[in-house]
């Protein structure tokens, strides 16, 4: 009777192992597809950046070696890990300084004369002292008329940060968890 129970228990464990291996192979397939997608997106982004460099008539160079070192990332990724699940949250972080303040060209705004109190409310609302929202687009550091290929590179890099990399990290975590589960199950089967 004990051998029959062990044989039945072993069959159940082997069935669970088959299910885990099938799930592992499906996850591995998703991982490989995500790797291919990441590779294509990065290749596209770098080709767009190279094309923008090549066709640039203003002799301004694009890339991390050619802008002010005080530039900050415009996307912030926060990773939280619960028991077996990783969650990513991407926030659009506004840089603390815009291109004008970093380049040192602060505009001097003259003070209004004292008789400005007589102006109507609509005129005071449009006064130059009112804080204007800062443009946080990093492409503005390279001028107003940036080439479309540079914008395409930015879009590709953003899609990598917001989509492919979190997906790959989650799939990697799933693969590692499945490898551990498969190893434990194999040890249980060997004990029987």
TORVOSE-854484 format. One record per atom (N, C-alpha, C): atom name; x, y, z; residue in three letters. Coordinates in steps of 0.1 Angstrom, whole numbers, plus 5000, padded with zeros to 4 digits. Each point is the difference from the previous one (the first is absolute). Layout:
 site    x    y    z code
   CA    X    Y    Z  ALA
...
END
This chain:
 site    x    y    z code
    N 5008 4988 5000  UNK
   CA 4992 5012 5000  UNK
    C 5009 5013 5000  UNK
    N 5011 4999 5007  UNK
   CA 5009 5012 5001  UNK
    C 5006 5003 4986  UNK
    N 5004 4989 4993  UNK
   CA 5006 5002 4987  UNK
    C 4990 5006 4990  UNK
    N 4987 4996 5001  UNK
   CA 4990 5005 4991  UNK
    C 4998 5015 5003  UNK
    N 5000 5004 5013  UNK
   CA 4999 5014 5003  UNK
    C 5012 5008 4995  UNK
    N 5012 4994 5001  UNK
   CA 5012 5007 4995  UNK
    C 4999 5002 4985  UNK
    N 4996 4989 4993  UNK
   CA 4999 5001 4986  UNK
    C 4990 5010 4995  UNK
    N 4989 5001 5008  UNK
   CA 4989 5010 4996  UNK
    C 5006 5014 5003  UNK
    N 5007 5002 5012  UNK
   CA 5005 5013 5003  UNK
    C 5011 5004 4990  UNK
    N 5008 4990 4996  UNK
   CA 5010 5003 4990  UNK
    C 4994 5004 4987  UNK
    N 4989 4994 4996  UNK
   CA 4993 5004 4987  UNK
    C 4995 5014 5001  UNK
    N 4995 5004 5012  UNK
   CA 4994 5014 5002  UNK
    C 5012 5010 4999  UNK
    N 5011 4996 5007  UNK
   CA 5012 5009 4999  UNK
    C 5005 5001 4986  UNK
    N 5001 4989 4993  UNK
   CA 5004 5001 4986  UNK
    C 4991 5008 4991  UNK
    N 4987 4999 5003  UNK
   CA 4991 5009 4992  UNK
    C 5002 5014 5003  UNK
    N 5002 5004 5013  UNK
   CA 5003 5013 5004  UNK
    C 5013 5005 4994  UNK
    N 5010 4991 4999  UNK
   CA 5013 5004 4994  UNK
    C 4998 5003 4985  UNK
    N 4991 4992 4993  UNK
   CA 4998 5002 4986  UNK
    C 4993 5014 4998  UNK
    N 4990 5003 5009  UNK
   CA 4994 5013 4999  UNK
    C 5009 5011 5002  UNK
    N 5009 4999 5010  UNK
   CA 5010 5010 5003  UNK
    C 5010 5002 4988  UNK
    N 5004 4989 4994  UNK
   CA 5009 5000 4989  UNK
    C 4993 5007 4988  UNK
    N 4988 4997 4998  UNK
   CA 4992 5006 4989  UNK
    C 4999 5015 5002  UNK
    N 4997 5004 5012  UNK
   CA 4999 5014 5004  UNK
    C 5013 5007 4998  UNK
    N 5011 4993 5004  UNK
   CA 5014 5006 4999  UNK
    C 5003 5002 4985  UNK
    N 4997 4990 4991  UNK
   CA 5003 5002 4986  UNK
    C 4992 5011 4994  UNK
    N 4987 5002 5004  UNK
   CA 4992 5011 4995  UNK
    C 5006 5013 5004  UNK
    N 5004 5001 5013  UNK
   CA 5006 5012 5005  UNK
    C 5013 5003 4993  UNK
    N 5008 4990 4997  UNK
   CA 5012 5002 4993  UNK
    C 4998 5005 4986  UNK
    N 4990 4995 4994  UNK
   CA 4996 5005 4986  UNK
    C 4996 5014 5001  UNK
    N 4992 5004 5010  UNK
   CA 4997 5014 5001  UNK
    C 5012 5009 5003  UNK
    N 5009 4995 5008  UNK
   CA 5013 5007 5003  UNK
    C 5008 5002 4987  UNK
    N 5001 4990 4992  UNK
   CA 5008 5001 4987  UNK
    C 4993 5010 4991  UNK
    N 4987 5000 4999  UNK
   CA 4993 5010 4992  UNK
    C 5002 5014 5005  UNK
    N 5000 5001 5013  UNK
   CA 5002 5014 5006  UNK
    C 5014 5004 4998  UNK
    N 5010 4991 5000  UNK
   CA 5014 5003 4997  UNK
    C 5001 5005 4985  UNK
    N 4993 4993 4991  UNK
   CA 5001 5004 4986  UNK
    C 4993 5014 4998  UNK
    N 4989 5003 5007  UNK
   CA 4994 5013 4999  UNK
    C 5009 5011 5006  UNK
    N 5006 4997 5011  UNK
   CA 5009 5010 5006  UNK
    C 5012 5003 4990  UNK
    N 5005 4989 4994  UNK
   CA 5011 5002 4991  UNK
    C 4996 5009 4988  UNK
    N 4988 4997 4995  UNK
   CA 4995 5008 4988  UNK
    C 4998 5015 5004  UNK
    N 4994 5002 5012  UNK
   CA 4998 5014 5004  UNK
    C 5013 5007 5003  UNK
    N 5010 4994 5006  UNK
   CA 5012 5007 5002  UNK
    C 5008 5002 4987  UNK
    N 4999 4991 4991  UNK
   CA 5006 5002 4987  UNK
    C 4994 5011 4992  UNK
    N 4986 5001 5001  UNK
   CA 4993 5011 4994  UNK
    C 5004 5013 5006  UNK
    N 5001 5001 5013  UNK
   CA 5003 5012 5007  UNK
    C 5014 5005 4996  UNK
    N 5010 4991 5000  UNK
   CA 5013 5003 4997  UNK
    C 5002 5004 4985  UNK
    N 4992 4993 4992  UNK
   CA 5001 5004 4985  UNK
    C 4994 5014 4998  UNK
    N 4989 5003 5007  UNK
   CA 4994 5014 4999  UNK
    C 5010 5010 5005  UNK
    N 5006 4997 5011  UNK
   CA 5010 5009 5006  UNK
    C 5012 5002 4991  UNK
    N 5005 4990 4994  UNK
   CA 5011 5001 4990  UNK
    C 4996 5008 4988  UNK
    N 4988 4998 4995  UNK
   CA 4994 5007 4989  UNK
    C 4999 5015 5003  UNK
    N 4996 5003 5012  UNK
   CA 4999 5014 5004  UNK
    C 5014 5006 5001  UNK
    N 5010 4993 5005  UNK
   CA 5013 5005 5000  UNK
    C 5006 5002 4986  UNK
    N 4997 4991 4991  UNK
   CA 5006 5001 4987  UNK
    C 4994 5011 4992  UNK
    N 4987 5003 5001  UNK
   CA 4993 5010 4992  UNK
    C 5000 5014 5008  UNK
    N 5007 5001 5010  UNK
   CA 5000 5012 5008  UNK
    C 5009 5011 4993  UNK
    N 4994 5011 4997  UNK
   CA 5007 5011 4993  UNK
    C 5005 5011 5010  UNK
    N 4995 4999 5013  UNK
   CA 5004 5011 5009  UNK
    C 5012 4996 5008  UNK
    N 5006 4989 4997  UNK
   CA 5013 4995 5007  UNK
    C 4998 4998 5015  UNK
    N 4987 4999 5004  UNK
   CA 4998 4996 5014  UNK
    C 4999 4985 5000  UNK
    N 5006 4994 5010  UNK
   CA 5001 4986 5001  UNK
    C 4989 4995 5010  UNK
    N 4994 4989 4997  UNK
   CA 4990 4994 5009  UNK
    C 5005 4988 5007  UNK
    N 4997 4999 5013  UNK
   CA 5004 4989 5007  UNK
    C 5004 5004 5014  UNK
    N 5003 4991 5009  UNK
   CA 5003 5003 5014  UNK
    C 5013 5007 5002  UNK
    N 5009 4999 4990  UNK
   CA 5013 5006 5001  UNK
    C 4999 5015 4996  UNK
    N 4989 5004 4994  UNK
   CA 5000 5014 4995  UNK
    C 4989 5009 5006  UNK
    N 4995 4996 5011  UNK
   CA 4991 5010 5007  UNK
    C 5005 5002 5014  UNK
    N 4994 5010 5006  UNK
   CA 5004 5004 5014  UNK
    C 4998 4988 5010  UNK
    N 5010 4998 5008  UNK
   CA 5000 4989 5009  UNK
    C 4989 5001 5011  UNK
    N 4994 5012 5001  UNK
   CA 4990 5001 5011  UNK
    C 4986 4996 4995  UNK
    N 4999 4995 4988  UNK
   CA 4987 4995 4995  UNK
    C 4996 4988 5008  UNK
    N 4987 4999 5003  UNK
   CA 4995 4989 5008  UNK
    C 4991 4992 4992  UNK
    N 4998 4987 5003  UNK
   CA 4991 4991 4993  UNK
    C 4986 5005 5001  UNK
    N 4992 4999 4989  UNK
   CA 4986 5004 5001  UNK
    C 4991 4989 5004  UNK
    N 5004 4988 5001  UNK
   CA 4992 4989 5004  UNK
    C 5007 4994 5013  UNK
    N 4991 4996 5009  UNK
   CA 5005 4994 5013  UNK
    C 4993 4987 5001  UNK
    N 5008 4989 5002  UNK
   CA 4994 4987 5002  UNK
    C 5001 4996 5014  UNK
    N 4989 4996 5006  UNK
   CA 5000 4995 5014  UNK
    C 4996 4985 4999  UNK
    N 5008 4992 5006  UNK
   CA 4998 4985 5001  UNK
    C 4996 4996 5014  UNK
    N 4989 4993 5001  UNK
   CA 4996 4995 5013  UNK
    C 4998 4985 4998  UNK
    N 5004 4992 5010  UNK
   CA 4999 4986 4999  UNK
    C 4991 4995 5012  UNK
    N 4990 4993 4996  UNK
   CA 4992 4993 5010  UNK
    C 5003 4986 4999  UNK
    N 4996 4991 5008  UNK
   CA 5004 4986 5001  UNK
    C 5006 4995 4988  UNK
    N 4993 4998 4989  UNK
   CA 5005 4994 4988  UNK
    C 4997 5009 4988  UNK
    N 4996 5012 5003  UNK
   CA 4996 5009 4989  UNK
    C 5007 5013 5000  UNK
    N 5005 5004 4989  UNK
   CA 5007 5013 4999  UNK
    C 4991 5010 4992  UNK
    N 4999 5011 5006  UNK
   CA 4992 5011 4993  UNK
    C 5009 5012 4997  UNK
    N 4998 5005 4988  UNK
   CA 5007 5012 4996  UNK
    C 4991 5012 4999  UNK
    N 5004 5011 5004  UNK
   CA 4992 5012 4998  UNK
    C 5010 5010 4994  UNK
    N 4996 5006 4989  UNK
   CA 5008 5010 4992  UNK
    C 4993 5013 5002  UNK
    N 5008 5010 5005  UNK
   CA 4994 5013 5002  UNK
    C 5008 5010 4991  UNK
    N 4993 5010 4995  UNK
   CA 5006 5010 4991  UNK
    C 5005 5010 5009  UNK
    N 5013 5000 5002  UNK
   CA 5007 5009 5010  UNK
    C 5004 5013 4992  UNK
    N 4996 5011 5005  UNK
   CA 5004 5013 4994  UNK
    C 5014 5004 5005  UNK
    N 5009 5003 4991  UNK
   CA 5013 5004 5004  UNK
    C 4999 5013 5008  UNK
    N 5009 5002 5009  UNK
   CA 4999 5012 5009  UNK
    C 5005 5013 4993  UNK
    N 5008 4999 4990  UNK
   CA 5005 5012 4993  UNK
    C 4997 4998 4985  UNK
    N 4995 5011 4994  UNK
   CA 4998 4999 4986  UNK
    C 5013 5005 4993  UNK
    N 5000 4999 4987  UNK
   CA 5012 5003 4992  UNK
    C 5005 5014 5002  UNK
    N 4991 5010 5002  UNK
   CA 5004 5014 5002  UNK
    C 5008 5002 5013  UNK
    N 4995 4994 5010  UNK
   CA 5007 5002 5013  UNK
    C 5013 4992 5001  UNK
    N 5001 4989 4993  UNK
   CA 5012 4992 5000  UNK
    C 5011 5007 4991  UNK
    N 4996 5006 4989  UNK
   CA 5009 5006 4992  UNK
    C 5004 5014 5005  UNK
    N 4994 5004 5010  UNK
   CA 5004 5013 5007  UNK
    C 4994 5012 4994  UNK
    N 4990 4999 4992  UNK
   CA 4995 5012 4994  UNK
    C 4986 5004 5006  UNK
    N 5001 5004 5012  UNK
   CA 4988 5004 5007  UNK
    C 4995 5014 4995  UNK
    N 4987 5000 4998  UNK
   CA 4994 5013 4995  UNK
    C 4998 5009 5011  UNK
    N 5003 5013 4998  UNK
   CA 4998 5010 5010  UNK
    C 4986 5006 4997  UNK
    N 4991 4999 5010  UNK
   CA 4987 5006 4999  UNK
    C 5000 5013 5008  UNK
    N 4998 5011 4993  UNK
   CA 4999 5013 5007  UNK
    C 4988 5001 5009  UNK
    N 5002 5007 5011  UNK
   CA 4989 5002 5009  UNK
    C 4989 5009 4994  UNK
    N 4988 4997 5004  UNK
   CA 4989 5009 4995  UNK
    C 5000 5013 5007  UNK
    N 4996 5011 4994  UNK
   CA 4999 5012 5007  UNK
    C 4989 5000 5010  UNK
    N 5000 5009 5010  UNK
   CA 4991 5000 5011  UNK
    C 4986 5002 4996  UNK
    N 4998 5007 4988  UNK
   CA 4986 5002 4995  UNK
    C 4994 4988 4994  UNK
    N 5006 4989 5001  UNK
   CA 4995 4988 4994  UNK
    C 4988 4995 5007  UNK
    N 4997 5004 5012  UNK
   CA 4989 4996 5007  UNK
    C 4987 5005 4993  UNK
    N 5001 5010 4992  UNK
   CA 4988 5005 4993  UNK
    C 4996 4991 4988  UNK
    N 5009 4990 4997  UNK
   CA 4997 4992 4988  UNK
    C 4988 4991 5003  UNK
    N 4994 4995 4990  UNK
   CA 4988 4991 5002  UNK
    C 5006 4986 5003  UNK
    N 4991 4992 5005  UNK
   CA 5003 4986 5004  UNK
    C 5006 4992 4989  UNK
    N 4994 5002 4988  UNK
   CA 5005 4992 4989  UNK
    C 5014 5004 4996  UNK
    N 5004 5012 5001  UNK
   CA 5013 5004 4997  UNK
    C 5010 4995 5010  UNK
    N 4997 4999 5013  UNK
   CA 5009 4995 5010  UNK
    C 5002 4985 4999  UNK
    N 4990 4993 4995  UNK
   CA 5001 4986 4999  UNK
    C 5010 4996 4989  UNK
    N 5001 5008 4990  UNK
   CA 5009 4997 4989  UNK
    C 5013 5007 5001  UNK
    N 5004 5005 5012  UNK
   CA 5012 5007 5003  UNK
    C 5012 4990 4998  UNK
    N 5012 5005 4997  UNK
   CA 5011 4991 4998  UNK
    C 5005 4994 5013  UNK
    N 4996 5005 5012  UNK
   CA 5004 4995 5013  UNK
    C 4993 4987 5003  UNK
    N 4989 4997 4994  UNK
   CA 4993 4988 5003  UNK
    C 5009 4988 4996  UNK
    N 5001 4990 5008  UNK
   CA 5009 4989 4997  UNK
    C 4994 4992 4988  UNK
    N 5008 4998 4990  UNK
   CA 4995 4992 4989  UNK
    C 5004 4986 5002  UNK
    N 4992 4990 4996  UNK
   CA 5004 4986 5001  UNK
    C 5012 4997 4992  UNK
    N 5009 4993 5006  UNK
   CA 5013 4997 4993  UNK
    C 4998 4988 4991  UNK
    N 5006 5001 4988  UNK
   CA 4999 4989 4991  UNK
    C 5010 4990 5004  UNK
    N 4996 4988 5003  UNK
   CA 5009 4989 5005  UNK
    C 5005 4991 4990  UNK
    N 4997 5002 4987  UNK
   CA 5004 4991 4990  UNK
    C 5015 5002 4997  UNK
    N 5008 4989 5002  UNK
   CA 5014 5001 4999  UNK
    C 5005 5004 4986  UNK
    N 4991 4997 4990  UNK
   CA 5004 5004 4986  UNK
    C 5002 5015 4999  UNK
    N 4993 5008 5009  UNK
   CA 5001 5014 4999  UNK
    C 5014 5005 5003  UNK
    N 5009 4992 5006  UNK
   CA 5013 5003 5003  UNK
    C 5008 5002 4987  UNK
    N 4996 4994 4989  UNK
   CA 5007 5000 4987  UNK
    C 4993 5010 4991  UNK
    N 4992 5008 5005  UNK
   CA 4994 5011 4991  UNK
    C 4985 4997 4998  UNK
    N 4994 5009 4994  UNK
   CA 4985 4999 4997  UNK
    C 4997 4991 4989  UNK
    N 5008 5001 4989  UNK
   CA 4997 4992 4988  UNK
    C 5009 4988 5000  UNK
    N 4997 4990 5007  UNK
   CA 5008 4988 5000  UNK
    C 4995 4991 4989  UNK
    N 5009 4992 4994  UNK
   CA 4996 4991 4989  UNK
    C 4990 4989 5005  UNK
    N 4992 4996 4991  UNK
   CA 4990 4990 5003  UNK
    C 5006 4986 5004  UNK
    N 5012 4997 4995  UNK
   CA 5007 4988 5003  UNK
    C 5004 5000 5015  UNK
    N 5003 5012 5005  UNK
   CA 5004 5001 5014  UNK
    C 4987 4998 5009  UNK
    N 4989 5005 4996  UNK
   CA 4988 4997 5007  UNK
    C 4996 4986 4999  UNK
    N 5003 4993 4989  UNK
   CA 4997 4986 4999  UNK
    C 5009 4992 5009  UNK
    N 5013 5004 5002  UNK
   CA 5009 4994 5009  UNK
    C 4995 5001 5014  UNK
    N 4995 5012 5004  UNK
   CA 4994 5002 5013  UNK
    C 4988 4991 5003  UNK
    N 4992 4999 4990  UNK
   CA 4988 4991 5002  UNK
    C 5004 4986 5001  UNK
    N 5010 4995 4993  UNK
   CA 5004 4986 5001  UNK
    C 5007 4998 5013  UNK
    N 5008 5009 5005  UNK
   CA 5006 4998 5013  UNK
    C 4990 5000 5011  UNK
    N 4990 5009 4999  UNK
   CA 4989 5000 5010  UNK
    C 4992 4987 5000  UNK
    N 4997 4994 4988  UNK
   CA 4993 4988 5000  UNK
    C 5008 4988 5006  UNK
    N 5014 5001 4999  UNK
   CA 5008 4990 5006  UNK
    C 4999 5001 5015  UNK
    N 5001 5012 5005  UNK
   CA 5000 5002 5015  UNK
    C 4986 4997 5006  UNK
    N 4990 5003 4993  UNK
   CA 4986 4998 5005  UNK
    C 4994 4987 4997  UNK
    N 5005 4993 4990  UNK
   CA 4994 4987 4996  UNK
    C 5009 4988 5001  UNK
    N 5010 5000 4992  UNK
   CA 5008 4988 4998  UNK
    C 5008 4996 5013  UNK
    N 5007 5009 5006  UNK
   CA 5008 4997 5011  UNK
    C 4992 4995 5012  UNK
    N 4989 5007 5004  UNK
   CA 4992 4994 5011  UNK
    C 4994 4986 4997  UNK
    N 4997 4998 4987  UNK
   CA 4994 4987 4996  UNK
    C 5011 4989 5001  UNK
    N 5012 5003 4996  UNK
   CA 5012 4991 5001  UNK
    C 5003 4997 5014  UNK
    N 5000 5010 5009  UNK
   CA 5003 4998 5014  UNK
    C 4990 4991 5006  UNK
    N 4987 5002 4997  UNK
   CA 4990 4991 5006  UNK
    C 5001 4986 4995  UNK
    N 5003 4998 4987  UNK
   CA 5001 4987 4995  UNK
    C 5013 4993 5006  UNK
    N 5010 5007 5002  UNK
   CA 5012 4995 5006  UNK
    C 4997 4995 5014  UNK
    N 4993 5008 5008  UNK
   CA 4996 4996 5013  UNK
    C 4991 4987 5000  UNK
    N 4991 5000 4990  UNK
   CA 4991 4988 4999  UNK
    C 5009 4987 4997  UNK
    N 5009 5002 4991  UNK
   CA 5009 4988 4996  UNK
    C 5008 4995 5012  UNK
    N 5005 5009 5008  UNK
   CA 5008 4996 5011  UNK
    C 4991 4993 5011  UNK
    N 4988 5005 5002  UNK
   CA 4991 4994 5009  UNK
    C 4996 4986 4995  UNK
    N 4997 4999 4987  UNK
   CA 4997 4987 4995  UNK
    C 5011 4990 5001  UNK
    N 5013 5005 4998  UNK
   CA 5011 4991 5001  UNK
    C 5002 4994 5014  UNK
    N 4997 5009 5010  UNK
   CA 5000 4996 5014  UNK
    C 4989 4989 5003  UNK
    N 4988 5003 4995  UNK
   CA 4989 4991 5002  UNK
    C 5003 4986 4993  UNK
    N 5006 5001 4988  UNK
   CA 5003 4987 4993  UNK
    C 5011 4992 5008  UNK
    N 5010 5007 5005  UNK
   CA 5010 4994 5008  UNK
    C 4995 4993 5012  UNK
    N 4991 5007 5007  UNK
   CA 4994 4994 5012  UNK
    C 4992 4988 4997  UNK
    N 4992 5001 4989  UNK
   CA 4991 4989 4997  UNK
    C 5009 4988 4995  UNK
    N 5011 5002 4994  UNK
   CA 5008 4989 4996  UNK
    C 5006 4993 5012  UNK
    N 5004 5008 5010  UNK
   CA 5005 4994 5012  UNK
    C 4990 4992 5007  UNK
    N 4987 5004 5000  UNK
   CA 4989 4992 5006  UNK
    C 4998 4987 4993  UNK
    N 5002 5001 4987  UNK
   CA 4998 4988 4992  UNK
    C 5011 4990 5003  UNK
    N 5012 5005 5001  UNK
   CA 5012 4991 5003  UNK
    C 4998 4993 5013  UNK
    N 4994 5007 5010  UNK
   CA 4999 4994 5013  UNK
    C 4990 4988 5001  UNK
    N 4991 5000 4990  UNK
   CA 4990 4989 5000  UNK
    C 5005 4988 4994  UNK
END
